[in-house]
Amino acid sequence: MSRVSRLLNTSTTVWRASRTSDGLGGWVETWAQVSTVRARISQPSAAERVIADQSGSTLTHVVYLRADAPVRRGDELRQAARTFKVLAVFEPSEPGTYLRANCEVRQADQ
């Protein structure tokens, strides 16, 4: 069991997009649920937001996950009212401890 598991206080579903040919020269994108994972969702610091702005992305949340969570860039982490687009996934300096996913929250279309 991961050393950070006790700090992961919420669960979220991982969704991944796949593209298939539409038969007319275009693509159809579909989303499929990959798994359900435990997570801790927190706000980034002001310094983290500045660094994200400099790299051209909008960082709104940092999500911490178990080291073996099947999450990668481009995935979506979904909860009942919120959807987080995964901008990047990082492993800390001690591999196997946890994963950190920089995310941007997406508001639902009305």
Stockholm file with secondary structure:
# STOCKHOLM 1.0

chainA/1-110         MSRVSRLLNTSTTVWRASRTSDGLGGWVETWAQVSTVRARISQPSAAERVIADQSGSTLTHVVYLRADAPVRRGDELRQAARTFKVLAVFEPSEPGTYLRANCEVRQADQ
#=GR chainA/1-110 SS CCTTGGGCCEEEEEEEEEEEECSSSCEEEEEEEEEEEEEEEECCCHHHHHHHHHTTCCCCEEEEECTTCCCCTTCEEECSSCEEEEEEEECCSSTTSCEEEEEEEECCCC
#=GC SS_cons         CCTTGGGCCEEEEEEEEEEEECSSSCEEEEEEEEEEEEEEEECCCHHHHHHHHHTTCCCCEEEEECTTCCCCTTCEEECSSCEEEEEEEECCSSTTSCEEEEEEEECCCC
//
